[in-house]
Amino acid sequence: MEVLSAKSLSSSSSGPDNILAAFSSFFWPNVRRKQPLVFIHGSFHSAWCWAEHFLPFFAAQGYDSYAISCRGTSPSPSPNQEASITINTHAADLRDFLRVAFPPSEQDTPQPILIGHSFGGAILLKLLEQPTPSPLRGVAFLCSVPPSGNGPMTARFLKRDFILALKIVLGFVAKKGAEWDWLCQELFFSPSLPPDLLRKYKERLKKDSVVGIDVKNFLKELPVLRADGATGQGRWVNEVPSRLVIGAERDKLVDKEGVEETARFVDAEPPVFLPTAHDAMLDPEWRLAANALLQWLNAMDQAVKK
């Protein structure tokens, strides 16, 4: 599995940065080190989508930041040459990464914060159905596929905008969203994304869409099917201290109802909606999404200090 990372200043292993970190730890021993961030991408993407902006941005804010490339993407090809990958396989791979990166047996193991985008949010929900190797400090969902999957959203799109529904099918089932510039831009990006970046990103989407998700299996494994019978929420919500849900006002793939469903399922505050397209982390206004996450992270840090 490919893992891209950007380390904060305090994580430098040698040189002046490490001396500065040691100096700070000596004179301010009660200052807590920020918890690491782990980013999970969605369909047609891999870790590169976080490396463009988010990894360096959050490393500069003091967070060790990691992004994984799920099995079946171009940087992490499947050893078994499957045509599709089950969501439980993705969740198991993520669990293995967490176990290796943050060993539960080690003293002072950090409590990571996980952020999932689009189908990466669904992978995160499946991960949470079982205890994680070490406790999590928080989870965030960015334009996430809701717990009920794409089915109810597709039905809503068919009623509201039949042409858009056809474009979504064409984009994902026929994979033309990774081939045609105009469709790629309409489904994933804002109209203001420069043409050179559109072509660059489209080529990455094409490479990372060869192996898809096992849709039939996903329908049997929908997170909503594992919900608490009394509350309709994930059974794990009391085990993760903080949850955040973010949606995009210009999202053509995940609608407002889907975002609100995710917020209810994870027992989060009402979702934040930003004026971006679906790929908020690659949007010309990507800082809006980054700052919304940062505000949430800062609130967690303040709560720990009290």
Long-range contacts (C-beta under 8 A, 24 or more apart in sequence): 1-68, 1-69, 1-70, 1-71, 1-76, 1-93, 1-96, 1-97, 2-46, 2-47, 2-68, 2-69, 2-73, 2-75, 2-76, 3-47, 3-66, 3-67, 3-68, 3-69, 3-97, 3-101, 4-47, 4-48, 4-50, 4-51, 4-55, 4-66, 4-67, 4-69, 5-55, 5-64, 5-65, 5-66, 5-67, 6-51, 6-55, 6-56, 6-58, 6-59, 6-64, 6-65, 7-59, 7-64, 7-65, 8-34, 8-59, 8-60, 8-61, 8-62, 8-63, 8-64, 8-65, 9-62, 10-62, 11-64, 32-301, 32-304, 32-305, 33-110, 34-61, 34-62, 34-63, 34-64, 34-297, 34-301, 35-63, 35-110, 35-111, 35-112, 35-113, 35-137, 35-138, 35-300, 36-63, 36-64, 36-65, 36-66, 36-101, 36-102, 36-110, 36-112, 36-113, 37-63, 37-64, 37-65, 37-66, 37-112, 37-113, 37-114, 37-115, 37-297, 38-66, 38-67, 38-68, 38-97, 38-98, 38-101, 38-112, 38-113, 38-114, 38-115, 39-65, 39-66, 39-67, 39-68, 39-115, 39-116, 39-117, 39-120, 40-67, 40-68, 40-70, 40-94, 40-114, 40-115, 40-116, 40-117, 40-120, 40-121, 40-123, 40-124, 41-67, 41-68, 41-69, 41-70, 41-73, 41-117, 41-118, 41-120, 42-116, 42-117, 42-118, 42-119, 42-120, 42-121, 42-145, 43-118, 43-119, 43-172, 43-209, 43-212, 43-213, 44-172, 44-177, 44-178, 44-188, 44-205, 44-208, 44-209, 45-73, 45-117, 45-118, 45-204, 45-205, 45-208, 46-70, 46-73, 46-74, 46-75, 46-76, 46-204, 46-208, 47-75, 48-75, 48-204, 49-117, 49-204, 49-279, 49-281, 49-282, 50-281, 52-281, 52-282, 52-286, 53-281, 53-282, 53-286, 53-287, 53-290, 54-281, 54-286, 54-290, 57-287, 57-290, 58-290, 58-293, 58-294, 61-294, 61-297, 63-297, 66-101, 68-93, 68-94, 68-97, 70-94, 70-120, 70-123, 72-210, 72-211, 72-212, 73-207, 73-208, 73-211, 74-207, 74-208, 74-210, 77-211, 78-211, 82-211, 83-211, 83-212, 84-211, 84-212, 84-213, 84-214, 84-215, 85-211, 85-212, 85-213, 85-214, 86-213, 86-214, 86-217, 86-218, 86-221, 87-122, 87-123, 87-126, 87-213, 87-214, 87-217, 87-218, 87-221, 88-126, 88-217, 88-221, 90-123, 90-126, 90-213, 91-123, 91-126, 91-127, 91-129, 94-123, 94-124, 94-127, 95-127, 95-130, 95-132, 95-133, 98-132, 98-133, 98-134, 99-133, 102-133, 102-134, 103-133, 103-134, 104-133, 104-134, 109-134, 111-135, 111-136, 111-137, 112-136, 112-137, 113-137, 113-138, 113-139, 113-140, 113-297, 113-300, 114-138, 114-139, 114-140, 115-139, 115-140, 115-141, 115-142, 115-293, 116-140, 116-141, 116-142, 116-144, 117-142, 117-143, 117-144, 117-279, 117-280, 117-281, 118-142, 118-143, 118-144, 118-145, 118-253, 118-254, 118-278, 119-145, 119-213, 120-144, 121-145, 121-262, 122-147, 122-149, 122-218, 122-223, 125-223, 125-234, 125-265, 125-266, 126-221, 126-223, 128-234, 128-236, 128-240, 129-223, 129-226, 129-234, 129-235, 129-236, 131-239, 135-239, 136-239, 136-240, 137-240, 137-241, 137-242, 137-300, 138-240, 138-241, 138-242, 138-243, 138-244, 138-296, 138-297, 138-300, 139-240, 139-242, 139-243, 139-244, 139-266, 140-243, 140-244, 140-245, 140-246, 140-293, 140-296, 141-243, 141-244, 141-245, 141-246, 141-262, 141-266, 141-268, 142-246, 142-280, 142-281, 142-289, 142-293, 143-246, 143-247, 143-248, 143-251, 143-253, 143-254, 143-259, 143-278, 143-279, 143-280, 144-245, 144-254, 144-258, 144-259, 144-262, 145-254, 145-258, 146-224, 146-254, 146-258, 146-259, 146-261, 146-262, 146-265, 147-222, 147-223, 147-224, 147-227, 147-234, 147-261, 147-262, 147-265, 148-222, 148-224, 148-261, 149-218, 149-219, 149-222, 149-224, 151-219, 152-257, 152-258, 153-254, 153-255, 153-257, 153-258, 156-255, 156-257, 157-255, 164-252, 167-252, 168-252, 168-253, 175-209, 177-205, 178-202, 178-205, 178-206, 178-209, 179-206, 186-252, 187-252, 187-253, 187-278, 188-253, 188-277, 188-278, 188-279, 188-282, 189-277, 189-278, 189-279, 189-282, 189-283, 190-250, 190-276, 190-277, 190-283, 190-284, 190-285, 192-284, 193-277, 193-282, 193-283, 193-284, 194-284, 197-282, 201-279, 201-282, 223-265, 224-265, 227-265, 231-267, 232-264, 232-265, 233-264, 233-265, 233-266, 233-267, 234-265, 234-266, 234-267, 237-266, 237-267, 241-300, 242-296, 242-299, 242-300, 243-267, 243-268, 244-268, 244-269, 244-272, 244-292, 244-293, 244-296, 245-269, 245-271, 245-272, 246-271, 246-272, 246-273, 246-274, 246-280, 246-289, 246-292, 246-293, 247-271, 247-272, 247-273, 247-274, 248-273, 248-274, 248-275, 248-276, 248-277, 248-278, 248-280, 249-273, 249-274, 249-275, 249-276, 250-275, 250-276, 250-277, 250-278, 251-276, 251-277, 251-278, 252-277, 252-278, 253-278, 254-278
